Amino acid sequence: MIKNSEVKATAKATEETPLMQQYNSIKSKYPDAILLFRVGDFYETFGSDAITAASVLGITLTKRGNGSASSVELAGFPHHALDTYLPKLVRAGHRVAICDQLEDPKLAKKIVKRGITELVTPGVTYNDKILEHKSNNFLASVYVEDKQAGVSFLDVSTGEFLTAQGTIEYIDKLLQSFKPNEVLFQKKLKNTFSNYFGDKYYTYGLDDWIFTHDFATELLLKHFSTSSLKGFGIEELTKGIISSGAALHYLSATQHDRVRHINSIARIEEEHFVWLDKFTVRNLELFWSANEKAKTLIDVLDETVSPMGARLMKRWLAMPLKEQQPIEERLNIVEYFINNQERSDKIAQHIYATGDLERLISKTATGRISPREVAHLKRALVSTLQIKELCEGAGKNKTGLEKIAEQLNPCPLIQERIEKEITPDPPFQIGKGNVIADGVNAELDELRKITSSGKNYLVEIQQRESERTGIGSLKISFNNVFGYYLEVTNTHKNKVPADWIRKQTLSNCERYITEELKQYEEKILGAEEKILSLETKLFNDLVLAIADYIAPIQLNASLIARLDCLISFSQIAQKNKYVRPQISESRNIDIQNGRHPVIEKMLPLGEEYVSNDIFLTPEDQQELIITGPNMSGKSALLRQTALITIMAQIGCYVPAEKATIGIVDKIFTRVGASDNISQGESTFMVEMNETASILNNLSDRCLILLDEIGRGTSTYDGISIAWAIAEFLHHHPTRPKVLFATHYHELNEMEKTMPRIKNFHVSVKEYENKVIFLRKLIPGGTEHSFGIHVAKMAGVPKKVVERANEILKKLESSREEHSTGNTSVENKTPDMQLSFFQLNDPVLEQIRDEISKTDINTLTPVEALMKLNEIKKLIGKK
């Protein structure tokens, strides 16, 4: 028996127009994407897609009938505006399915055949208007199993493919460092993913069958055309393989099948790079700052001239090296560039000329490269040759540049072919014509002669017909409606001969065609169509030939990006007076007159940054307790030590007079306070979570920065926790290097019993009841916080500052009395705590007296309530 709902559905289907039937069929396959449906010269959206598109794009939302009594929402835009509107949809977090016409509408017998040509997502796109030129557009894939996870990072725009596996914490760190634009995960583990990695990423869930080892391995082997994954060094990374297979599958599912440029996969080897957890990356402001208009370390370091150099710079900063040889190799090249400025400048000019070679060659693999971009590719290869020659000249000094020169490949054969086959200044689109140079194809040359000589032929027809008819103002023109025509003004229309055929009458003229014009038109238009077809074929053949050079050109791009970063390091070193750090295998850090690389750039003109020395060694100065007031520079001192260490280990010169850096393998920071309100965590809970992460991951080469540990709770709790942490780090067998900034002057006592803890303070000078921050680190502790002075400097009202001074004097007095043994009832006050009854307020004093004279032992419940009511009335009088 047929249900009533099925009858209605069938009736509705029969009422829909063929176009809407086709639309609904395609849309059903991509329900979670906005479908851009090509209709003639427009991309149209329907229904809920139209409502979303109109809102995001600011275009008009209308309604139209769909062949039945009902109507459907409609919003569209011209097809040539796709590059304007598509980025807006993707950046708003939408997946977009582009449905194009797959045949010429003129040749279609029924409805035009249509299909999805690309599914664009935040993590999978080639569109230049969507991509950030100085950042990778990574698609990440995460596979979680038994408190362990595998992750892969794939940038389809550059061909980079990386994978790793490890603890949840390690994978979380990698996600934080690589900042993927989209993350794939197991659909059934949505809550697990959120709990482990948060909800700050754009995510997309895939079915469980995709995340299996057999499926992933088969997919990877087929893609790379290999019999095993040993050559990539990932054969033992089971979870990494599964995550990588899911990423590769996703490309296919989004109609990205032309991926020859993804020709290898690399392992992210944890043992080669410094551990920077997400708290450290955030606290040190390497890439991002919560403060508006603030500079970050990448802003100071990045003076690269190519997009691929800028992308590599971010990778280097996120993953500093922890092996001496590769660090020294980078430093050697930086030193050479500093000492050979003229050669460095020439190489930089040629790097700039290469542009984004990495993404350019990827476009070749996908068949999306334009004629103008092919011409640029040729110029990039010419620049590559010049860079190679300059590096070879420098390589005589054994700087390491000779290795780069040896690997650079200008690909002369394909360079010469592009030079020969493409016009010097081709258009951006193949359909504009004049792409293929003369002399490449005899048939093309002949067709071009026909079109060029045709113009002279038109002039001959015009002159002949003008003389024959006596119409001196006769013109020959062309339009898309009826092709070439003769135009006669009304003054001369009585002279028109009988063999002309009238096609159009206007207010001031008439238009005619002749048999001769029609024959000419067929000849010319046929030649133009053949020219377009032939140029397209020749261009596509050239692009296929270029695709054979993907691997060497990708290597060129990688090497040029490396040079770009090292030249940037040399330029900032000279500009900012940095020095070459001495990298050692020791465990010491010795920085003389170090400076904060970011803060010193933000100082007013003419003001110099106050430099400081830092010496840390596990033997006898393992842990520095640094005291001093707010605004004195404690936090800046901690941060600059970490930043100088990171800069040294990425191969950059550092802001100091001299620096010897014993390689560190982990850098931990617990700086500043921040609530995680969205997850119900207080400042103190966030602080303790970050501290726990540090204490559970110590090593003998780690550097730890702790700033105001314990300030999120009560004074005594805070002191106790801070003391216990400092003591734990001192006694830990790994002897980590620690900078511990604190307000708790009580911690200065630790130096007396723990030999590797040393007290330092940031000097402050008092002058005429004012405080001057000298920002110089000197040995010894301090017991003065100057908090009230800071409040005054911040503009706190004078009355509040004066009252704070009064209370401070009372507290200091009570502490002295307590320390001398005077503990009478009137004077007894706990250390560091303010008594309620010491406030100079008559009402509070009256309440104190009422409570003092009450005998609690004889008080009945009713009398207690009455007494409480009396006290309440006293408060009401206030």
N, C-alpha and C positions, 0 to 999 in steps of 0.2 A: 504494500500500500504506500503511495507517495504522500509524504507529509506536505502540509499546507505551506510551510516555510520553503520547501524545495520548489514548489510551484512558483512562489513569489520570486525566488532567486533566479529561476529559469526565465520568468517573464522579464525580470530586470535585465538579464543578460541579453535577451533578444531586443530589448528597447535601446541598449547602448549603441552608439555609433561605432563603426569599425575602428576608428581612431582610438576611442576610449577603451574598446576591448583590447586593442594592442597595448595601450598604456597600462591598463590594469594587469595584464599578463606579465609585463616586464616588472612592474612595481611589486608584484607578489613575490618576486625572487629577491628583492632588495627592500624589505619592509622597514629596516632601521636606517635607511639612507634617504636623503632628499634626492629625488629623481629629476634631473634636468632633461626634459624631453624635447628633442629638436623637431620643430614644426616650421618648415620653410626657413625664413631668415631669423627665427626666434627660438630661444630655449624657453619652454613653458613648464610651469609647475601647477599641480592640481591638488585640490582638497587640503588636507592638513599641511602638506608640503608648501602649498601656496601661502597659507597663513604664516608659516614660519619664515619663508623667504621674504615675504612682504615686510615682516617685522624687522628681520636682520638687515635686509638690503635697502629698506626705505623705498620700495617700489610700490606701485598701485595694485591693490587687491580688488579684483572684480569677480563677477559671477557669470556663468554662461550655461546654456542648456547642454545636456550631454546625450540628447536623442530621446529623452523621456520627459515626463512632467517635472521631474526634479532638476535641480541645478547644482553646479559644482564650483567651488572657489577656484580662481585662476589668477596667476601672476607670472609675468614673463619679462624677458629683456632681450635685446638684439644679440645674435650669436657672436658678433665681433666684440661684444663687451664681456665675454666670458672671463678674460684675465682680470677684469675689474671686479666682477661680482663673486667669482669662485673663491678667491682668498678670504673674502669677508665671511663666507659661510664656513670655511674650514677653520678659520681662527676663532669663530664662535663655538667651535667644538662639534661641528656636524660632519658626518660622512656624506659624501656627495657622489651619486652615480650619474655619469654623463652618458646619455643615450643619444647616439647620432644616427643620421640617415645613412644606410649602408649601400644605397644605390641612387642613381640619378633620378629625381622625380619625373623627368621627362620620359624616361624609359620604363617607368613602373606601369604595369598593366592594371594593377589594382591599388591597394594601399602600399605606400612606400615601405620597404623593408627597413627595420630599425633594430639596434642592439646596443648593449653597453660596451663602450670602448675603453672606459677607465672608471675605476672606483677610487676616488680621492679621499684619503683620511688624513688626520693630523700627522701621522707617522709615515705615510706613504704618498709621496708626490714628487713630481719633477718640475712643477710650475715655479718659475723664477719669482713670481709675485708672492708666492706663499713662503718660499724658503728664505731663511735668514742667511745672508751671504757669509757672515762671520761665525756662524754656528752650525754644527751638524744637525741634521733632522733625523734623529735616531728613532727607529721602531725597536722597542725592547720586548722581549718575551721571557716570562718567568715561569719556571716549573718548580713547585714546592712538594717536598716529600720528606717526612720524618725529621722535621726541624732543620733540614738542609734544603738547598735550592740551587737550581741552575739558571743562568741568565744569558741572553744573547743581545747584542746591539747591532742593528743593521741599518745603514744609511743607503737607501736605494739611489739617492742622488749622487753619491760618490763611489759606491761599490764597497765601502768598508763593512766588514763582517767580523765581529768579535764575540767571544764566548768565555764563560767562567763558571765555576761552581764553588760552593762553600757554605758557611754558616749563614743563617738569616741576616745576622748583623753585617757580614761581609757583602752580601748581595744588596742590602739596604744602602750600604756605603757606595757601592758602584752605581746604583740608581741615582743617588744624590749627586755623584760626580758627573755622570754622563747626561743627566737631565733629559731623558727621552721625551719625545713629543707624544708618544702613544705606547701603552704597555699592554701586551697580550697576557692572559692568564687563564687558568682552568676555570671554566664557568661555574662548576660546582663548588669552588673554593673562594667565592667572592668575599665572604666575610673573613676568611683566613687571610686573604691577600690584604684586605683593609687593615686588619689587626697588626700584621707584620710591617706593612710599608706605608700605611696611611692612605688618605683619599685625595692627595694633591695631584695625582697623575690622571691624564685622560686614558681610560682603560677600555678594553674590549675583551669579552669572554669568548673562548672557543670550546668546542666539544671535547670531551675527555679522550676520545679515540685518536685525536690529533697528537696528544701528549703521550705517545708511547715510543719506546726505544727502537723497536723494529721499523715502525713507520718512518721515524725521523732519520734513522741510518740509511734506509733505502732511498729516501728523498735526497739526502746530502750526497750520497755516492753517485746517484743518477745526475744530479746537477753538476758536480765537479768532474764527472766522467773518470772516476778512480775506483780502484777495487777495495781500498781501505781508507781510513781517516788518519792513519799513522803519520803520513807526510805532513799533516797539519798540526800534529802534536796534541790532538784532542781525543784520541781513541779511548782514553780512560775516564774522560769526563762524561759519565753517563747522563747526568742531569743537564749538563751543558749541551750535549748532543740533542736531547729531547727538546730543550727550549729553542735551539737553533733550527731544528726541523719544523717546529710550529711557526717560526718567523718566515721561513722559506715557503711553507704552505700558504701562509696568509698573502704573500705576494701573488701567488697563482689565483687565490680566491678573489683578489681585487683586480683581476685582469692585467696584472703586470707580468707578462710572460717573457718579454725580451730583456733578459738580465745577464747577458754575457759578461758584463763588466763586474759582476759579483763572481770573481774567479778564484777566490781563496777565503779561508776562514782562519783567524788567528786566536790564540789563547791569551787571555789576560793573565799574566803570571804574577800572582800575588807576591812571590818572593823577590821580584825585581823592583817593586815600588813601595814608597813610604805609605804607611797606613794613615790616612786622614779621614777620621770618621765624620759623619754628617754634622755633629756639633762643632767640630773644629773648623770645617769648611765655612759654616755659618758664622761662628764667633770671630774668626780671623778676617771675615769679609773679603774672601779671595775673589768672588765673582759678583756678589750682590750685597747691598746694604739696606737695612730697614730705614735708614735715615735718608730723607729725600735730598737729591742732588749731591749725595756723598760720593767720593771716589772710592774705588776698590783697587785691590792689588793688580788685577788684570788691566784696569784702566791705565795704570802707571807703566806696566811692562809692555803692553801691546802697541808697538809702533810699526807693525807689519804693513806691507804694501799690497798683499794679495789676500783674497778671502781664504784660500787654503792655508796660508801662513797663520792667519788669525784663528782658524779652527784648531790647528795643531798646537798653537800656544796655549789654548784652554786645556787641551789634553795633557800637555806637559805640566801645567800648573796643578791640575787635579791629581796627577800621578808622578810626583817627584821620584828621582832615581835613588837607589840605595846601594849602588855599586860604584866604586871609585873610578874605574877605567872609563866607562861611558860619560861620567860627569866631567872628567879631565879632558876627554875628547871635545866636548862642547866648549869648555872653557878655553882650550887651545885655539879653536877657531874664532871665538869672540875676541881673544887677545890679538890674533892676527888682524882682524877687521879694524880694531882700535888703532893698531900701529900702521895700517895701510888704508887710510880713509878714502883715497881716490879710487882704489880698486873696489872697495866696499860700496861706494856710491854707484859705480858703474854696474855692479852686479845687481844692486837694488833697483836701478832703472830698468834693467832687462826683466827682473822678476815682476815688476809692475806691468810690463808689457805682456807678460804671459796671461794675466787675468786669472780666471778661475779654471785653470787647465783640468783640474780634477773632475769638476762637474761637466765640463765641456766634452770630455772623452766619454763620460757616462751617457750623455745625450746621443752620442754616436751609436752606442750599443743598443739603445732603445729606438733608434730611427727618428728621434725628435729634434735632431740638429738642423738648423736652418742654413741656407747658403751663406749668409753673412757670418754665422758662427764657424762654418768650415774655413772661410777666409781668415778668421781670427785664429783658428787652430794652426793654420800654416804660419802666421806671424809668431805664434807662441813657440813653434818648433824652431823658427829662425832665432828667437831669443834664447831658446835652450842651447843652441849651438854656441852663441856668444857667451852664455854663462859657463858652459863647459870649458871654453878656451880660457876664460878669466880664472877659473878654478885650477886649471892645469898649470897656469903661470904661477899661481900662488902655491901650488903643491910642491914646488921645488924646495920650499922651506919645511917640508914634512909637517904640515899643520893639521892634516886630516882632510883637507880640501881635495887632495889628490884622489882619495877614495870616492868622494862624491863625483868628481870629474869623470872618473873611470866608468861609473854606472850611468851617467847621463847619456841619453841616446836621442839625437836630433831627428832620427828617422828620415834620412835624406831622400829616399826613394818616394815615399808618400808625400813628402814636402814638395818635391819637384812636380809630382803629378797634380797636386792641388794648384800649384803655381801655373801649370800649363792648362788645366781644364776649367778653372773658375775665373770669371772676370775679376779685375782688381777691386771693384766696389759693387759686389752683388747685392740684390735686394734681400730683405729679411724673409720674404715668402717666395717659394718656387713659382707660384702662379703669376708673379709680377713680370716674369720674363727677364731676358738678358742675364742669365745665370751662367750658362756655359760659354766659354770663350770661343772666338772664331778659330777655325782650323782644327777643331777637335773631331767634328763629324761632318762629312761632305754633304749628306742629305740636309742637315740642319743649316749649313751655310747656303745651300741652294734655296731652301724655303725662306730664309731671311732676305735673300736677293729679291724674291718675288714680292715680299711685303714692302721692302724699301723702294723697289722700282715702281710698285703700284701707286705710290704717292705721286710720282711724276706722271703716271698714266692718268690719274684723276685730274691733274692740272691740264693735261692735253684735252681731255673730254670737255672740261669747262670752257677752255678757250675756243675749241671747235664749235661747240653748241652755241656759245655766245655770238660768234661771228655769223653762224648760220641763221640765227633767229633775230639778231640785232638787239638782244637783251644784254646790255652792258653790265648790269648789277647781278647777273646770274651767279649763284653760289651752289657748291656741292657740300653736303653735310651728312652726318650719320647719327642714327639713334637706334635703340634696342628694339623698337616696335616694328619698323619696316626697313631697317638697314640704311643703305646709301640712297640719297634723294637729291633732286634739283629743286632749289627754292627760288620762286619768282615773286617779286612784289606786285601788288595790285595794279600799279602803273603800267606794267608790261604784260599782264596776263593775256591780253588779246593777241600777243605775238607767239603764244605757245603753239608748237606744231601738233598735228593730229596724232603722231606716233608716240607722244608722251602720255603716260597714264597718271591721272590725278589720284593722290592718296590722302591728302589732307588739306582742308581749307581753314586758314586762320584769319584774324581780323584785318591784318595788313599784308598777307601774302598767301600763296598756295604752294603745295609741295607735290612733286611729280617723280615718277621713276621711269626708267627706260629698260629695254631688254639688255642693252649693252652694260648698264650699271648692275643689273641683277647677275649677269654672268661674271662680271668682275668681282662682285661681292662674294659669290660662291668660291671663287678662286682664292681671294684674299683670306676670307674667314676660314676656309679649309686649311690654308697654310698656317694660320695662327694657331688653330687647334692642333695641327701636327707638330708645330714648334713646341707648344706647351707639353704635349705628350712625350716628345723626344727629349726635351730638356729634363723632364721629370725622371725618365728612365736613366739618362746619363748621370744625373745627380745621385740617384739611388745606387747606381753601380759604384760610384765613387765612395759613397758613404759605407757601402759593404766592404770596399777595399780598406778604408780607414779603420774599420772595426777589427781588422787583423792586427792592428798595432795597439790595441787597448792596453795590454799588459805593460809594454815598455813605456807608453805615455803615462800610465798610472804611476809607474816608478819615477818617471821624471817629475810628476806633480808632487810626489812624496819628498823627493830630494830638494826640490825648489822650495817647498814649504819649510823644510828644515833650515835651509839657508836664510830664508826670510826671517824666521824666529831668531837665529843667531845674530843676524845683522841688527835686528831690533834691540837685542841685548847689548850689542856694542854701542849703539846710538844712545840708549838711555844711560849707559855707564859713563859715557863722556859728558852728556848733558847734566847728569845729576851727581857727578863726582863719586862714582862707585869704585870699589877696588876688587881685585881678584881674590876670592877666598882660597885659603889653603885647605884642601880636602884631605882628611887623614883617617886612618883605621882606628885611631884612639877613640876613647869614649868621652873626651873632653870637648867643651865648647868654650872658646876664648874669643870674645868680641871686644875690640877696643874702639871706643868712641862710636858706638853703633847708633843708627838713627832709624826712625820709623819711615819707611819708604813712601807711605801714603800721606801721613800727617805733615811731613815736611813740605810736600807739594801744595798743601792747603793753607800754609801760613801766609800772613799778609806780606806784601813786598818789603824786603829789607830785614825781616825778622828771621833769625837763624834758629834752627832746631837745636835744643840742648842735647848733646850726645852723651852716652853713658857706656860704661864698661860692664860686661857680664862675664864671669868666669864660673864654669860648672865642671866639676870632676867627681867621679864616684869615690875617689880616694879620700878626700878631706873637705870638699865643699860641694856636696851632693845636692843640698836643699837650701835655698835662700828664703828666709822669712822676711818679706818686705812690708814695712809699715809706712804710714803716711796718710794725710787727709785726702778726701776727694778732690779732684782737679789737680792733684800734685803730679800726676803722670804715672802712677803705678800700673794702670791697665795698659797704657801705651807702651811702657817698658816691657811688660810681659809679651804683648803682641809683637813688638818689633823683634824680639829674640826669636820667636817662631818664624816670622816672615823672612828674616835674614837667613835662617837655617833652610827654609824652603827654597828661597832664591838660589842659595849656593848649590842645593841638590838638584835643581833643574838646569844647572850650568850657566847661571847668570852671575854677573858681578853684584856686589852687595853694598848697601849704604853704611860704610864704616871706614875707620882709618886702617884697621887691620882685622882680619877674622880668620881664625882657625877652627874649622868645623869637623869634629869627629862624627862620622856618618850616623844619623839617627834612622831608626826603622819605623818609629811610630811617633806621632805628635798628637797629644791630647790637650784639649782646653776646656776649662769650666769657667767661662767669663760671662759676667752680666747675669741678669735675672729676667725670666719671662714666664708668664703663665701660659699653660696650654688649656685654656678655658673650654675649647671645643670638646676635649676629651676628659674634662673634669679634673685636671691636674693643677694643683697650686704651684706657685713659684718654688716652694720648698720641695715639692714632689719632683718637679722637672730637674731641679738642682741635684737631688739625690739620685735620680735615674742616670743622669749624665756622669755623676761621680762614680756610681757603681760600675758603669761601663768602663771607666778608666781603671779602677782598682782590680777589675777582673781580667784585664788584658795587658798587664805590665810586661816589659821586656828589659834586658840590660842596656838597650840602646834607645830607649824611648825618652822623649822630652815632654814634661807635663807642666801645664800652666794652670794654676788655680787662683781665682780672683774672688775674694770675699765668700769663701765657703762657709755655710752655716748662717748667713745673714737672713735667710728666709724664715727663721724660727726665733724663739725667745733667746735672750742674751746668753744665759747659762747653757742652754741646749746647744746654741751655736758654737760657743767656745769649746764645749766638750767634744762636739763632732769634729770641729776643725783640728783640735789637738790630736784626737785619735787618728784622723786621716794623715796628718803630718808625721806622727809617730809610726804608723803602719808603713808609710813610704820610706822612712828612714831605715826601718828594720828589715824591709823586704830584701831577700837575697839578691835580687836583680840590681839593686841600688839605682833606680831610675833618677834622671836629672829633673829637679823640681824647682819652679819659681812659684812661691806662695805669697800672694799679696793679701793683706788682711787689715781690718780695723781693730782686731782683738790684740791689744798690746800684751795681754797675758801670754801669748805664744812666744814672746821673746824669752821667756823662762826656759824654753826647750833647749836653747843653745848650751845651757849649763850642764845638762845631763846627756845630750846626744851630740857626739863629736863631729858629725858631718853636717849638722845644721848650723848655718851662720845667719846672724841678724844684719839686716840692712834697712835703711830708711831713705825716703825721698826728702831731700832737705827743703826746709821752709824757713823763711826769715820773718820775724815780727818787728814791725817798726811803727811806733806811735799808734798802738792798738790796731794796726793793720797787718795783714799777712801777705807776704810776697812768696810766690811759688818759684823756687830756684830750679826744680825738676832734676836735680843732680842726685844720683844714687851714692850714698856713703855708708861705710860700715857702722854697725850699731843699731839698736832699736830706739823707739821713741814712744812716749806715753801721751803725747798731746795730739788730739785729733783735728783741732781747728774747725770743727763742723759749724760752729756759730759764725765764724768769719766767712765761711763759704756761703751760708745762708744770707749774710749781709750783702755779699758780692752779687748774689742772685737776685737781689731786690726785694727780699722779704721785708715787710713793714718794720719800721724802727722800733715800735712798741713791742712787737713780738721778739725781736732780737734782744732788746733790753731785758725783757722778762726771762728769756732763755739764759742770759748771763747770770741773773739772780738765782735761778734754780740750779745752775751749774755750780755756783759758789757754795750753795747749801749742800749739794751732793758731795763736793770735794771736802767740805768741812766734816760731813758725817763720816766719810771714808777715813779721814785722819783720826777722828775720835775712835772709830771702830778698831783701827790698827793699833792705837795706844792703849786699848783695853777699857775705855770709857763706854760702858754699855748700859747706861741707865735707861729707864722706860722712855724718858723724854727724848733721848738722843739716839736710841738704837735704830739703825737703818740698814737693811741688807745692801751688800755691795752692788753697785751698778743698777739698783732698782729705786724708783722714786716712790716715797711713801705718800699715800692719799692724804694723810693728815698734816703733811708739812706745807701744803699749799696755803698761801697767805690769803684766805677767804673767810670772812666772819661767819657765813652760813655753814661752811664746812666745819669750822671750829665748833659751832654750836651743836652740829650733828655729832661731832666727836665727843663733846661733853655729855650729851644725852646717852650715847651708847656706853660711855665709860662709867656712869653712875647707875646703870641698870644691872641688877643682880640676876643673871641668867638662870642661876640654880633654883630660884623661887618663882620664876616667871611662868604663869599659866599660858596656855595657847591663846586664850582670849586676850590676856594682857599684852602678849607679844604682838598680836594683830593691832591692838590699839596703839602700842608704842610705834609700830611701823607706820601707822596712819599719821601720827604726830610728826614723824620725820618727813613723811611725804608732804605735809603742809608746810614744813620749814623750807623744803625745796621749792614749793610753789611761790613762796615769798621772794625768792631770789630774783 
